Amino acid sequence: MKNGKKRRAFICPRCKEPGYLEVRHRGYCTYYYAYHRVRENGKWRVKKCYLGPESYSNVERFEHLGLRGIIDRDRYFKYSLRLLNKLSHKQLLALRDRIEQKLARKPVET
Ligand SMILES: [Zn+2]
């Protein structure tokens, strides 16, 4: 993907305002920004929200957890699946108990 703004409907995950998504590539890394047009004192200006990198490969040099940027809305689910492979059988049973307790308290969201 080239650098630049992607013209599509986009709600910024940081400020929850509509804007344009901009993708910047620097070396092997990809970074995301949201651009918003805001009106202040009768003038339009651009407000930029930094959305972080696509992945955090530099901080995962010794322990690859698959950390993803805020732009990936499924990142927590992906983390959970990846971490399951790192747990022992005993830890998985303890986790299952915690999940069942949590599911009993809260209705399932869709
Ligand atoms: Zn924003």
Backbone and ligand atoms as CSV (ligand in chain L), in Angstrom:
chain,resi,resn,atom,element,x,y,z
A,1,MET,N,N,0.843,-1.190,0.000
A,1,MET,CA,C,0.000,0.000,0.000
A,1,MET,C,C,0.881,1.244,0.000
A,2,LYS,N,N,0.529,2.217,-0.809
A,2,LYS,CA,C,1.335,3.430,-0.908
A,2,LYS,C,C,1.035,4.373,0.251
A,3,ASN,N,N,1.940,5.323,0.479
A,3,ASN,CA,C,1.679,6.372,1.453
A,3,ASN,C,C,0.524,7.225,0.977
A,4,GLY,N,N,-0.228,7.761,1.920
A,4,GLY,CA,C,-1.263,8.702,1.537
A,4,GLY,C,C,-2.586,8.443,2.214
A,5,LYS,N,N,-3.573,9.291,1.867
A,5,LYS,CA,C,-4.881,9.207,2.495
A,5,LYS,C,C,-5.771,8.236,1.755
A,6,LYS,N,N,-6.493,7.439,2.510
A,6,LYS,CA,C,-7.470,6.548,1.915
A,6,LYS,C,C,-8.823,7.232,2.044
A,7,ARG,N,N,-9.458,7.475,0.924
A,7,ARG,CA,C,-10.736,8.172,0.929
A,7,ARG,C,C,-11.873,7.189,1.150
A,8,ARG,N,N,-12.170,6.965,2.397
A,8,ARG,CA,C,-13.312,6.120,2.705
A,8,ARG,C,C,-13.837,6.537,4.069
A,9,ALA,N,N,-15.072,6.161,4.323
A,9,ALA,CA,C,-15.670,6.490,5.611
A,9,ALA,C,C,-14.823,5.855,6.710
A,10,PHE,N,N,-14.442,6.659,7.656
A,10,PHE,CA,C,-13.543,6.191,8.691
A,10,PHE,C,C,-13.849,6.916,9.990
A,11,ILE,N,N,-14.051,6.156,11.034
A,11,ILE,CA,C,-14.241,6.738,12.359
A,11,ILE,C,C,-12.953,6.492,13.142
A,12,CYS,N,N,-12.375,7.556,13.612
A,12,CYS,CA,C,-11.099,7.484,14.329
A,12,CYS,C,C,-11.276,6.700,15.638
A,13,PRO,N,N,-10.465,5.665,15.850
A,13,PRO,CA,C,-10.596,4.901,17.096
A,13,PRO,C,C,-10.143,5.671,18.336
A,14,ARG,N,N,-9.424,6.769,18.157
A,14,ARG,CA,C,-8.992,7.555,19.321
A,14,ARG,C,C,-10.024,8.585,19.734
A,15,CYS,N,N,-10.450,9.450,18.805
A,15,CYS,CA,C,-11.352,10.551,19.176
A,15,CYS,C,C,-12.793,10.295,18.747
A,16,LYS,N,N,-13.047,9.201,18.028
A,16,LYS,CA,C,-14.390,8.776,17.600
A,16,LYS,C,C,-15.046,9.752,16.619
A,17,GLU,N,N,-14.237,10.595,15.968
A,17,GLU,CA,C,-14.751,11.537,14.968
A,17,GLU,C,C,-14.459,10.993,13.565
A,18,PRO,N,N,-15.293,11.362,12.571
A,18,PRO,CA,C,-15.016,10.926,11.201
A,18,PRO,C,C,-13.780,11.634,10.646
A,19,GLY,N,N,-13.106,10.978,9.740
A,19,GLY,CA,C,-11.917,11.579,9.144
A,19,GLY,C,C,-11.384,10.702,8.032
A,20,TYR,N,N,-10.162,11.012,7.625
A,20,TYR,CA,C,-9.482,10.239,6.593
A,20,TYR,C,C,-8.354,9.450,7.235
A,21,LEU,N,N,-8.184,8.245,6.743
A,21,LEU,CA,C,-7.099,7.410,7.224
A,21,LEU,C,C,-5.878,7.638,6.350
A,22,GLU,N,N,-4.756,7.877,6.971
A,22,GLU,CA,C,-3.519,8.018,6.219
A,22,GLU,C,C,-2.545,6.934,6.632
A,23,VAL,N,N,-1.923,6.321,5.628
A,23,VAL,CA,C,-0.974,5.239,5.847
A,23,VAL,C,C,0.411,5.744,5.467
A,24,ARG,N,N,1.358,5.595,6.356
A,24,ARG,CA,C,2.740,6.001,6.089
A,24,ARG,C,C,3.661,4.808,6.255
A,25,HIS,N,N,4.513,4.602,5.281
A,25,HIS,CA,C,5.490,3.520,5.355
A,25,HIS,C,C,6.861,4.133,5.585
A,26,ARG,N,N,7.540,3.607,6.558
A,26,ARG,CA,C,8.893,4.070,6.827
A,26,ARG,C,C,9.747,2.831,7.082
A,27,GLY,N,N,10.643,2.546,6.170
A,27,GLY,CA,C,11.416,1.301,6.268
A,27,GLY,C,C,10.476,0.116,6.139
A,28,TYR,N,N,10.541,-0.798,7.093
A,28,TYR,CA,C,9.667,-1.977,7.081
A,28,TYR,C,C,8.411,-1.752,7.910
A,29,CYS,N,N,8.247,-0.553,8.464
A,29,CYS,CA,C,7.112,-0.285,9.351
A,29,CYS,C,C,6.017,0.496,8.634
A,30,THR,N,N,4.790,0.270,9.063
A,30,THR,CA,C,3.631,0.986,8.560
A,30,THR,C,C,2.968,1.682,9.742
A,31,TYR,N,N,2.676,2.981,9.554
A,31,TYR,CA,C,2.071,3.778,10.618
A,31,TYR,C,C,0.756,4.360,10.116
A,32,TYR,N,N,-0.195,4.532,11.030
A,32,TYR,CA,C,-1.512,5.054,10.671
A,32,TYR,C,C,-1.783,6.375,11.385
A,33,TYR,N,N,-2.455,7.252,10.645
A,33,TYR,CA,C,-2.877,8.542,11.186
A,33,TYR,C,C,-4.311,8.791,10.741
A,34,ALA,N,N,-5.058,9.480,11.567
A,34,ALA,CA,C,-6.392,9.933,11.169
A,34,ALA,C,C,-6.324,11.442,11.007
A,35,TYR,N,N,-6.868,11.936,9.915
A,35,TYR,CA,C,-6.942,13.374,9.680
A,35,TYR,C,C,-8.389,13.812,9.773
A,36,HIS,N,N,-8.613,14.885,10.514
A,36,HIS,CA,C,-9.955,15.426,10.698
A,36,HIS,C,C,-9.960,16.887,10.294
A,37,ARG,N,N,-11.012,17.295,9.622
A,37,ARG,CA,C,-11.190,18.719,9.333
A,37,ARG,C,C,-12.031,19.293,10.453
A,38,VAL,N,N,-11.502,20.266,11.149
A,38,VAL,CA,C,-12.231,20.879,12.263
A,38,VAL,C,C,-12.319,22.390,12.023
A,39,ARG,N,N,-13.418,22.968,12.441
A,39,ARG,CA,C,-13.628,24.404,12.264
A,39,ARG,C,C,-13.405,25.095,13.608
A,40,GLU,N,N,-12.440,26.012,13.621
A,40,GLU,CA,C,-12.145,26.767,14.840
A,40,GLU,C,C,-12.077,28.249,14.500
A,41,ASN,N,N,-12.831,29.056,15.229
A,41,ASN,CA,C,-12.865,30.507,15.012
A,41,ASN,C,C,-13.157,30.856,13.549
A,42,GLY,N,N,-14.079,30.118,12.942
A,42,GLY,CA,C,-14.474,30.393,11.565
A,42,GLY,C,C,-13.528,29.880,10.498
A,43,LYS,N,N,-12.453,29.226,10.891
A,43,LYS,CA,C,-11.485,28.717,9.911
A,43,LYS,C,C,-11.378,27.203,10.022
A,44,TRP,N,N,-11.206,26.581,8.852
A,44,TRP,CA,C,-10.997,25.137,8.824
A,44,TRP,C,C,-9.529,24.849,9.041
A,45,ARG,N,N,-9.254,23.853,9.834
A,45,ARG,CA,C,-7.882,23.379,9.991
A,45,ARG,C,C,-7.909,21.853,10.075
A,46,VAL,N,N,-6.749,21.265,9.967
A,46,VAL,CA,C,-6.639,19.810,10.004
A,46,VAL,C,C,-6.102,19.391,11.362
A,47,LYS,N,N,-6.787,18.439,11.968
A,47,LYS,CA,C,-6.334,17.858,13.234
A,47,LYS,C,C,-5.878,16.439,12.942
A,48,LYS,N,N,-4.740,16.056,13.475
A,48,LYS,CA,C,-4.174,14.738,13.201
A,48,LYS,C,C,-4.151,13.901,14.470
A,49,CYS,N,N,-4.609,12.670,14.369
A,49,CYS,CA,C,-4.516,11.712,15.480
A,49,CYS,C,C,-3.566,10.597,15.077
A,50,TYR,N,N,-2.560,10.378,15.869
A,50,TYR,CA,C,-1.639,9.271,15.608
A,50,TYR,C,C,-2.282,7.970,16.073
A,51,LEU,N,N,-2.355,6.998,15.186
A,51,LEU,CA,C,-3.021,5.730,15.501
A,51,LEU,C,C,-2.041,4.581,15.715
A,52,GLY,N,N,-0.762,4.885,15.663
A,52,GLY,CA,C,0.230,3.866,15.967
A,52,GLY,C,C,0.638,3.047,14.762
A,53,PRO,N,N,1.540,2.116,15.003
A,53,PRO,CA,C,2.025,1.273,13.918
A,53,PRO,C,C,1.049,0.132,13.628
A,54,GLU,N,N,1.263,-0.510,12.496
A,54,GLU,CA,C,0.453,-1.681,12.150
A,54,GLU,C,C,0.750,-2.828,13.115
A,55,SER,N,N,2.020,-2.998,13.436
A,55,SER,CA,C,2.417,-4.042,14.382
A,55,SER,C,C,3.577,-3.515,15.217
A,56,TYR,N,N,3.893,-4.235,16.264
A,56,TYR,CA,C,4.951,-3.820,17.177
A,56,TYR,C,C,6.113,-4.804,17.111
A,57,SER,N,N,6.602,-5.061,15.909
A,57,SER,CA,C,7.630,-6.081,15.727
A,57,SER,C,C,8.923,-5.728,16.456
A,58,ASN,N,N,9.241,-4.447,16.585
A,58,ASN,CA,C,10.490,-4.065,17.260
A,58,ASN,C,C,10.482,-4.416,18.744
A,59,VAL,N,N,9.324,-4.316,19.393
A,59,VAL,CA,C,9.263,-4.621,20.826
A,59,VAL,C,C,9.003,-6.104,21.078
A,60,GLU,N,N,8.837,-6.873,19.997
A,60,GLU,CA,C,8.565,-8.303,20.150
A,60,GLU,C,C,9.738,-9.149,19.683
A,61,ARG,N,N,10.892,-8.608,19.774
A,61,ARG,CA,C,12.065,-9.296,19.247
A,61,ARG,C,C,12.281,-10.662,19.913
A,62,PHE,N,N,12.029,-10.749,21.231
A,62,PHE,CA,C,12.300,-11.990,21.952
A,62,PHE,C,C,11.040,-12.761,22.310
A,63,GLU,N,N,9.895,-12.135,22.236
A,63,GLU,CA,C,8.631,-12.809,22.579
A,63,GLU,C,C,7.563,-12.315,21.625
A,64,HIS,N,N,7.278,-13.127,20.609
A,64,HIS,CA,C,6.324,-12.695,19.592
A,64,HIS,C,C,4.893,-12.941,20.064
A,65,LEU,N,N,4.202,-11.850,20.375
A,65,LEU,CA,C,2.822,-11.939,20.852
A,65,LEU,C,C,1.816,-11.488,19.796
A,66,GLY,N,N,2.292,-11.007,18.676
A,66,GLY,CA,C,1.385,-10.564,17.623
A,66,GLY,C,C,0.707,-9.240,17.945
A,67,LEU,N,N,1.395,-8.353,18.683
A,67,LEU,CA,C,0.802,-7.065,19.056
A,67,LEU,C,C,0.475,-6.262,17.813
A,68,ARG,N,N,-0.719,-5.692,17.778
A,68,ARG,CA,C,-1.212,-4.947,16.626
A,68,ARG,C,C,-1.569,-3.533,17.048
A,69,GLY,N,N,-1.609,-2.637,16.080
A,69,GLY,CA,C,-1.960,-1.253,16.346
A,69,GLY,C,C,-3.452,-1.080,16.610
A,70,ILE,N,N,-3.813,0.108,17.091
A,70,ILE,CA,C,-5.188,0.432,17.451
A,70,ILE,C,C,-6.129,0.323,16.251
A,71,ILE,N,N,-5.582,0.363,15.056
A,71,ILE,CA,C,-6.386,0.308,13.844
A,71,ILE,C,C,-7.025,-1.072,13.652
A,72,ASP,N,N,-6.457,-2.087,14.260
A,72,ASP,CA,C,-6.977,-3.455,14.150
A,72,ASP,C,C,-8.005,-3.695,15.260
A,73,ARG,N,N,-9.263,-3.661,14.908
A,73,ARG,CA,C,-10.324,-3.776,15.910
A,73,ARG,C,C,-10.459,-5.177,16.508
A,74,ASP,N,N,-9.901,-6.158,15.856
A,74,ASP,CA,C,-9.975,-7.536,16.358
A,74,ASP,C,C,-8.724,-7.945,17.115
A,75,ARG,N,N,-7.884,-6.959,17.461
A,75,ARG,CA,C,-6.586,-7.299,18.039
A,75,ARG,C,C,-6.694,-8.056,19.354
A,76,TYR,N,N,-7.644,-7.748,20.217
A,76,TYR,CA,C,-7.726,-8.452,21.509
A,76,TYR,C,C,-8.114,-9.912,21.312
A,77,PHE,N,N,-8.999,-10.159,20.375
A,77,PHE,CA,C,-9.382,-11.538,20.077
A,77,PHE,C,C,-8.186,-12.305,19.507
A,78,LYS,N,N,-7.449,-11.654,18.599
A,78,LYS,CA,C,-6.269,-12.289,18.021
A,78,LYS,C,C,-5.219,-12.584,19.098
A,79,TYR,N,N,-5.033,-11.628,20.043
A,79,TYR,CA,C,-4.087,-11.860,21.139
A,79,TYR,C,C,-4.506,-13.088,21.935
A,80,SER,N,N,-5.807,-13.171,22.225
A,80,SER,CA,C,-6.307,-14.283,23.038
A,80,SER,C,C,-6.026,-15.616,22.370
A,81,LEU,N,N,-6.304,-15.706,21.081
A,81,LEU,CA,C,-6.062,-16.965,20.365
A,81,LEU,C,C,-4.582,-17.325,20.364
A,82,ARG,N,N,-3.745,-16.327,20.149
A,82,ARG,CA,C,-2.304,-16.582,20.111
A,82,ARG,C,C,-1.792,-17.044,21.476
A,83,LEU,N,N,-2.309,-16.419,22.547
A,83,LEU,CA,C,-1.838,-16.750,23.886
A,83,LEU,C,C,-2.286,-18.131,24.335
A,84,LEU,N,N,-3.378,-18.642,23.793
A,84,LEU,CA,C,-3.849,-19.972,24.169
A,84,LEU,C,C,-2.767,-21.030,23.938
A,85,ASN,N,N,-2.005,-20.855,22.874
A,85,ASN,CA,C,-0.955,-21.832,22.552
A,85,ASN,C,C,0.217,-21.780,23.527
A,86,LYS,N,N,0.295,-20.734,24.328
A,86,LYS,CA,C,1.422,-20.573,25.253
A,86,LYS,C,C,1.079,-21.045,26.666
A,87,LEU,N,N,-0.179,-21.434,26.897
A,87,LEU,CA,C,-0.615,-21.814,28.242
A,87,LEU,C,C,-0.542,-23.327,28.435
A,88,SER,N,N,-0.284,-23.711,29.671
A,88,SER,CA,C,-0.278,-25.138,30.012
A,88,SER,C,C,-1.721,-25.617,30.144
A,89,HIS,N,N,-1.891,-26.931,30.247
A,89,HIS,CA,C,-3.236,-27.497,30.418
A,89,HIS,C,C,-3.884,-26.956,31.696
A,90,LYS,N,N,-3.101,-26.890,32.769
A,90,LYS,CA,C,-3.610,-26.379,34.051
A,90,LYS,C,C,-4.045,-24.906,33.915
A,91,GLN,N,N,-3.245,-24.132,33.216
A,91,GLN,CA,C,-3.586,-22.718,32.999
A,91,GLN,C,C,-4.835,-22.581,32.124
A,92,LEU,N,N,-4.967,-23.452,31.138
A,92,LEU,CA,C,-6.157,-23.413,30.287
A,92,LEU,C,C,-7.428,-23.718,31.087
A,93,LEU,N,N,-7.333,-24.681,32.020
A,93,LEU,CA,C,-8.494,-25.013,32.860
A,93,LEU,C,C,-8.859,-23.820,33.749
A,94,ALA,N,N,-7.834,-23.157,34.316
A,94,ALA,CA,C,-8.089,-21.977,35.151
A,94,ALA,C,C,-8.701,-20.852,34.314
A,95,LEU,N,N,-8.219,-20.714,33.100
A,95,LEU,CA,C,-8.760,-19.683,32.203
A,95,LEU,C,C,-10.211,-19.994,31.844
A,96,ARG,N,N,-10.493,-21.269,31.566
A,96,ARG,CA,C,-11.872,-21.666,31.253
A,96,ARG,C,C,-12.814,-21.299,32.412
A,97,ASP,N,N,-12.368,-21.540,33.655
A,97,ASP,CA,C,-13.198,-21.183,34.810
A,97,ASP,C,C,-13.454,-19.680,34.855
A,98,ARG,N,N,-12.410,-18.897,34.588
A,98,ARG,CA,C,-12.569,-17.424,34.590
A,98,ARG,C,C,-13.531,-16.976,33.490
A,99,ILE,N,N,-13.410,-17.596,32.328
A,99,ILE,CA,C,-14.284,-17.227,31.201
A,99,ILE,C,C,-15.730,-17.584,31.533
A,100,GLU,N,N,-15.935,-18.762,32.117
A,100,GLU,CA,C,-17.303,-19.173,32.466
A,100,GLU,C,C,-17.904,-18.242,33.518
A,101,GLN,N,N,-17.084,-17.814,34.487
A,101,GLN,CA,C,-17.562,-16.858,35.495
A,101,GLN,C,C,-17.957,-15.540,34.834
A,102,LYS,N,N,-17.136,-15.089,33.910
A,102,LYS,CA,C,-17.404,-13.815,33.233
A,102,LYS,C,C,-18.653,-13.918,32.362
A,103,LEU,N,N,-18.815,-15.031,31.654
A,103,LEU,CA,C,-19.991,-15.209,30.800
A,103,LEU,C,C,-21.267,-15.297,31.629
A,104,ALA,N,N,-21.183,-15.837,32.840
A,104,ALA,CA,C,-22.354,-15.954,33.706
A,104,ALA,C,C,-22.824,-14.585,34.194
A,105,ARG,N,N,-21.897,-13.644,34.325
A,105,ARG,CA,C,-22.235,-12.292,34.812
A,105,ARG,C,C,-22.786,-11.391,33.725
A,106,LYS,N,N,-22.225,-11.461,32.533
A,106,LYS,CA,C,-22.581,-10.510,31.473
A,106,LYS,C,C,-23.301,-11.205,30.330
A,107,PRO,N,N,-24.319,-10.569,29.778
A,107,PRO,CA,C,-24.954,-11.146,28.591
A,107,PRO,C,C,-23.984,-11.116,27.419
A,108,VAL,N,N,-24.162,-12.066,26.509
A,108,VAL,CA,C,-23.294,-12.158,25.349
A,108,VAL,C,C,-23.599,-11.002,24.402
A,109,GLU,N,N,-22.553,-10.258,24.011
A,109,GLU,CA,C,-22.719,-9.154,23.058
A,109,GLU,C,C,-22.511,-9.662,21.649
A,110,THR,N,N,-23.222,-9.104,20.714
A,110,THR,CA,C,-23.056,-9.506,19.308
A,110,THR,C,C,-22.426,-8.399,18.508
L,1,ZN,ZN,ZN,-9.061,11.264,15.815
